[in-house]
Amino acid sequence: MARARSKYYTNKKIRERIDKILERNATNCANLGTGTSLDLKTREAVEKAWCKMAETILKLDSDFYISVMKNTDGNFLIQYRASEL
């Protein structure tokens, strides 16, 4: 990724929106299995929520999306896409 091209590093509003999305994902992961109101109950629900969030990141900044998704298991992305059909 060319850091200079990424809106995440050049546009404060985009960065704030992406940071909120990443924080929401971290909250979902941290609360999994806690039984709190923030617990999505299953790993699959957390992964599905992450896929929707990742799609939003893609729309905001495709360059940053690539850097985020390079560490995401492609198999669960395929399963998510299949479940949407």
TITOR-514113 format. One record per atom (N, C-alpha, C): x, y, z; residue number from 1; residue in three letters; atom name. Coordinates in Angstrom, 1 decimal. Layout:
TITOR-514113
- X_Y_Z_NUM_ALA_CA
...
END
This chain:
TITOR-514113
- 0.9_-1.2_0.0_1_MET_N
- 0.0_0.0_0.0_1_MET_CA
- 0.9_1.2_0.0_1_MET_C
- 0.5_2.1_-0.8_2_ALA_N
- 1.2_3.4_-0.8_2_ALA_CA
- 0.6_4.3_0.2_2_ALA_C
- 1.3_4.5_1.3_3_ARG_N
- 0.7_5.2_2.4_3_ARG_CA
- 0.3_6.6_2.1_3_ARG_C
- 1.0_7.2_1.2_4_ALA_N
- 0.6_8.6_0.8_4_ALA_CA
- -0.7_8.6_0.0_4_ALA_C
- -1.1_7.6_-0.6_5_ARG_N
- -2.3_7.5_-1.4_5_ARG_CA
- -3.5_7.2_-0.5_5_ARG_C
- -3.3_6.6_0.7_6_SER_N
- -4.4_6.2_1.5_6_SER_CA
- -5.1_7.4_2.2_6_SER_C
- -6.4_7.4_2.0_7_LYS_N
- -7.2_8.5_2.6_7_LYS_CA
- -7.1_8.5_4.1_7_LYS_C
- -6.9_7.3_4.6_8_TYR_N
- -6.8_7.1_6.1_8_TYR_CA
- -5.7_8.0_6.6_8_TYR_C
- -4.6_8.2_5.9_9_TYR_N
- -3.5_9.0_6.4_9_TYR_CA
- -3.6_10.5_5.9_9_TYR_C
- -4.5_10.8_5.0_10_THR_N
- -4.6_12.2_4.4_10_THR_CA
- -5.9_12.9_4.7_10_THR_C
- -6.9_12.2_5.2_11_ASN_N
- -8.2_12.8_5.4_11_ASN_CA
- -8.7_12.4_6.8_11_ASN_C
- -8.7_13.5_7.7_12_LYS_N
- -9.0_13.3_9.1_12_LYS_CA
- -10.4_12.7_9.3_12_LYS_C
- -11.4_13.1_8.5_13_LYS_N
- -12.8_12.5_8.7_13_LYS_CA
- -12.8_11.0_8.3_13_LYS_C
- -12.1_10.6_7.3_14_ILE_N
- -12.1_9.2_6.9_14_ILE_CA
- -11.4_8.4_8.0_14_ILE_C
- -10.3_9.0_8.5_15_ARG_N
- -9.5_8.3_9.6_15_ARG_CA
- -10.4_8.1_10.8_15_ARG_C
- -11.2_9.1_11.2_16_GLU_N
- -12.0_9.0_12.4_16_GLU_CA
- -13.1_7.9_12.1_16_GLU_C
- -13.7_7.9_10.9_17_ARG_N
- -14.7_6.9_10.7_17_ARG_CA
- -14.1_5.5_10.7_17_ARG_C
- -13.0_5.3_10.1_18_ILE_N
- -12.4_4.0_10.1_18_ILE_CA
- -11.9_3.6_11.5_18_ILE_C
- -11.4_4.5_12.2_19_ASP_N
- -11.0_4.2_13.6_19_ASP_CA
- -12.2_3.7_14.4_19_ASP_C
- -13.4_4.3_14.2_20_LYS_N
- -14.6_3.9_15.0_20_LYS_CA
- -15.0_2.5_14.6_20_LYS_C
- -14.9_2.2_13.3_21_ILE_N
- -15.2_0.9_12.8_21_ILE_CA
- -14.2_-0.2_13.4_21_ILE_C
- -12.9_0.1_13.4_22_LEU_N
- -12.0_-0.8_14.0_22_LEU_CA
- -12.2_-0.9_15.5_22_LEU_C
- -12.6_0.1_16.2_23_GLU_N
- -12.9_0.1_17.6_23_GLU_CA
- -14.1_-0.8_17.9_23_GLU_C
- -15.1_-0.7_17.0_24_ARG_N
- -16.3_-1.5_17.2_24_ARG_CA
- -16.0_-3.0_17.0_24_ARG_C
- -15.1_-3.3_16.0_25_ASN_N
- -14.7_-4.7_15.8_25_ASN_CA
- -13.9_-5.2_17.0_25_ASN_C
- -13.0_-4.4_17.6_26_ALA_N
- -12.3_-4.8_18.8_26_ALA_CA
- -13.2_-5.0_19.9_26_ALA_C
- -14.3_-4.2_20.1_27_THR_N
- -15.3_-4.4_21.1_27_THR_CA
- -16.0_-5.7_20.9_27_THR_C
- -16.4_-6.0_19.7_28_ASN_N
- -17.1_-7.3_19.4_28_ASN_CA
- -16.2_-8.4_19.8_28_ASN_C
- -14.9_-8.4_19.4_29_CYS_N
- -14.0_-9.5_19.7_29_CYS_CA
- -13.8_-9.6_21.2_29_CYS_C
- -13.6_-8.5_21.9_30_ALA_N
- -13.3_-8.5_23.3_30_ALA_CA
- -14.5_-9.0_24.2_30_ALA_C
- -15.7_-8.8_23.7_31_ASN_N
- -16.9_-9.1_24.4_31_ASN_CA
- -17.4_-10.5_24.1_31_ASN_C
- -16.9_-11.2_23.1_32_LEU_N
- -17.4_-12.5_22.7_32_LEU_CA
- -17.3_-13.5_23.9_32_LEU_C
- -18.4_-14.0_24.3_33_GLY_N
- -18.4_-15.0_25.3_33_GLY_CA
- -18.6_-14.4_26.7_33_GLY_C
- -18.7_-13.1_26.9_34_THR_N
- -18.8_-12.5_28.2_34_THR_CA
- -20.2_-12.5_28.7_34_THR_C
- -21.2_-12.7_27.9_35_GLY_N
- -22.6_-12.6_28.3_35_GLY_CA
- -23.1_-11.2_28.6_35_GLY_C
- -22.4_-10.2_28.2_36_THR_N
- -22.8_-8.8_28.4_36_THR_CA
- -23.7_-8.4_27.2_36_THR_C
- -24.2_-7.2_27.3_37_SER_N
- -25.1_-6.7_26.2_37_SER_CA
- -24.3_-6.5_24.9_37_SER_C
- -23.0_-6.4_25.0_38_LEU_N
- -22.1_-6.2_23.8_38_LEU_CA
- -21.7_-7.6_23.2_38_LEU_C
- -22.0_-8.7_23.8_39_ASP_N
- -21.6_-10.0_23.3_39_ASP_CA
- -22.5_-10.4_22.2_39_ASP_C
- -21.9_-10.7_21.0_40_LEU_N
- -22.6_-11.2_19.8_40_LEU_CA
- -22.9_-12.7_19.9_40_LEU_C
- -22.4_-13.3_20.9_41_LYS_N
- -22.7_-14.8_21.2_41_LYS_CA
- -21.9_-15.8_20.5_41_LYS_C
- -21.7_-15.6_19.2_42_THR_N
- -20.9_-16.6_18.4_42_THR_CA
- -19.8_-16.0_17.6_42_THR_C
- -18.8_-16.8_17.3_43_ARG_N
- -17.7_-16.3_16.5_43_ARG_CA
- -18.2_-16.0_15.1_43_ARG_C
- -19.1_-16.8_14.6_44_GLU_N
- -19.7_-16.5_13.3_44_GLU_CA
- -20.4_-15.1_13.2_44_GLU_C
- -21.1_-14.8_14.3_45_ALA_N
- -21.7_-13.5_14.3_45_ALA_CA
- -20.7_-12.3_14.3_45_ALA_C
- -19.6_-12.5_15.1_46_VAL_N
- -18.5_-11.5_15.1_46_VAL_CA
- -17.9_-11.4_13.7_46_VAL_C
- -17.6_-12.6_13.1_47_GLU_N
- -17.0_-12.5_11.7_47_GLU_CA
- -18.0_-11.9_10.7_47_GLU_C
- -19.3_-12.2_10.8_48_LYS_N
- -20.2_-11.6_9.9_48_LYS_CA
- -20.3_-10.1_10.1_48_LYS_C
- -20.3_-9.6_11.3_49_ALA_N
- -20.2_-8.2_11.6_49_ALA_CA
- -19.0_-7.6_11.1_49_ALA_C
- -17.8_-8.3_11.2_50_TRP_N
- -16.6_-7.7_10.7_50_TRP_CA
- -16.6_-7.6_9.2_50_TRP_C
- -17.2_-8.6_8.5_51_CYS_N
- -17.3_-8.5_7.0_51_CYS_CA
- -18.1_-7.2_6.6_51_CYS_C
- -19.1_-7.0_7.3_52_LYS_N
- -19.9_-5.8_7.0_52_LYS_CA
- -19.1_-4.5_7.2_52_LYS_C
- -18.4_-4.5_8.4_53_MET_N
- -17.6_-3.3_8.7_53_MET_CA
- -16.4_-3.2_7.6_53_MET_C
- -15.9_-4.3_7.2_54_ALA_N
- -14.8_-4.3_6.3_54_ALA_CA
- -15.3_-3.7_4.9_54_ALA_C
- -16.5_-4.0_4.6_55_GLU_N
- -17.1_-3.5_3.3_55_GLU_CA
- -17.2_-2.0_3.4_55_GLU_C
- -17.5_-1.5_4.6_56_THR_N
- -17.6_0.0_4.8_56_THR_CA
- -16.2_0.6_4.7_56_THR_C
- -15.2_-0.1_5.2_57_ILE_N
- -13.8_0.4_5.1_57_ILE_CA
- -13.4_0.5_3.6_57_ILE_C
- -13.8_-0.6_2.9_58_LEU_N
- -13.5_-0.6_1.5_58_LEU_CA
- -14.1_0.6_0.7_58_LEU_C
- -15.3_0.9_1.1_59_LYS_N
- -15.9_2.1_0.4_59_LYS_CA
- -15.2_3.4_0.8_59_LYS_C
- -14.7_3.5_2.0_60_LEU_N
- -14.1_4.7_2.5_60_LEU_CA
- -12.7_4.8_2.0_60_LEU_C
- -11.9_3.7_1.9_61_ASP_N
- -10.5_3.8_1.5_61_ASP_CA
- -10.0_2.4_1.1_61_ASP_C
- -10.0_2.2_-0.2_62_SER_N
- -9.7_0.9_-0.7_62_SER_CA
- -8.2_0.5_-0.4_62_SER_C
- -7.3_1.5_-0.3_63_ASP_N
- -5.9_1.2_0.0_63_ASP_CA
- -5.8_0.7_1.4_63_ASP_C
- -6.5_1.4_2.3_64_PHE_N
- -6.4_1.0_3.7_64_PHE_CA
- -7.0_-0.4_3.9_64_PHE_C
- -8.1_-0.6_3.2_65_TYR_N
- -8.8_-1.9_3.3_65_TYR_CA
- -7.8_-3.1_3.0_65_TYR_C
- -7.0_-2.9_2.0_66_ILE_N
- -6.1_-3.9_1.6_66_ILE_CA
- -5.1_-4.2_2.8_66_ILE_C
- -4.6_-3.2_3.4_67_SER_N
- -3.7_-3.4_4.6_67_SER_CA
- -4.4_-4.1_5.7_67_SER_C
- -5.7_-3.8_5.9_68_VAL_N
- -6.4_-4.4_7.0_68_VAL_CA
- -6.8_-5.9_6.7_68_VAL_C
- -7.2_-6.1_5.5_69_MET_N
- -7.6_-7.5_5.1_69_MET_CA
- -6.5_-8.5_4.8_69_MET_C
- -5.3_-8.0_4.7_70_LYS_N
- -4.2_-9.0_4.4_70_LYS_CA
- -4.0_-9.9_5.5_70_LYS_C
- -4.5_-9.6_6.7_71_ASN_N
- -4.4_-10.5_7.9_71_ASN_CA
- -5.7_-11.2_8.2_71_ASN_C
- -6.6_-11.1_7.3_72_THR_N
- -7.9_-11.8_7.5_72_THR_CA
- -8.0_-13.1_6.8_72_THR_C
- -8.5_-14.1_7.4_73_ASP_N
- -8.6_-15.4_6.8_73_ASP_CA
- -9.6_-15.4_5.7_73_ASP_C
- -9.1_-15.6_4.5_74_GLY_N
- -9.9_-15.6_3.3_74_GLY_CA
- -11.1_-16.6_3.3_74_GLY_C
- -10.9_-17.7_4.0_75_ASN_N
- -11.9_-18.8_4.0_75_ASN_CA
- -13.2_-18.2_4.6_75_ASN_C
- -13.1_-17.5_5.7_76_PHE_N
- -14.4_-17.0_6.3_76_PHE_CA
- -15.0_-15.9_5.5_76_PHE_C
- -14.2_-15.2_4.7_77_LEU_N
- -14.8_-14.2_3.8_77_LEU_CA
- -15.6_-14.9_2.7_77_LEU_C
- -15.0_-16.0_2.2_78_ILE_N
- -15.8_-16.8_1.2_78_ILE_CA
- -17.1_-17.3_1.8_78_ILE_C
- -17.0_-17.8_3.0_79_GLN_N
- -18.2_-18.4_3.7_79_GLN_CA
- -19.2_-17.3_3.9_79_GLN_C
- -18.8_-16.1_4.2_80_TYR_N
- -19.7_-14.9_4.4_80_TYR_CA
- -20.4_-14.6_3.1_80_TYR_C
- -19.6_-14.5_2.1_81_ARG_N
- -20.2_-14.2_0.8_81_ARG_CA
- -21.3_-15.3_0.4_81_ARG_C
- -21.0_-16.5_0.6_82_ALA_N
- -21.9_-17.6_0.3_82_ALA_CA
- -23.2_-17.5_1.1_82_ALA_C
- -23.1_-17.1_2.4_83_SER_N
- -24.2_-17.0_3.2_83_SER_CA
- -25.1_-15.8_2.8_83_SER_C
- -24.6_-14.9_2.1_84_GLU_N
- -25.3_-13.7_1.6_84_GLU_CA
- -26.2_-14.0_0.4_84_GLU_C
- -25.9_-15.1_-0.3_85_LEU_N
- -26.7_-15.5_-1.5_85_LEU_CA
- -28.0_-16.1_-1.1_85_LEU_C
END
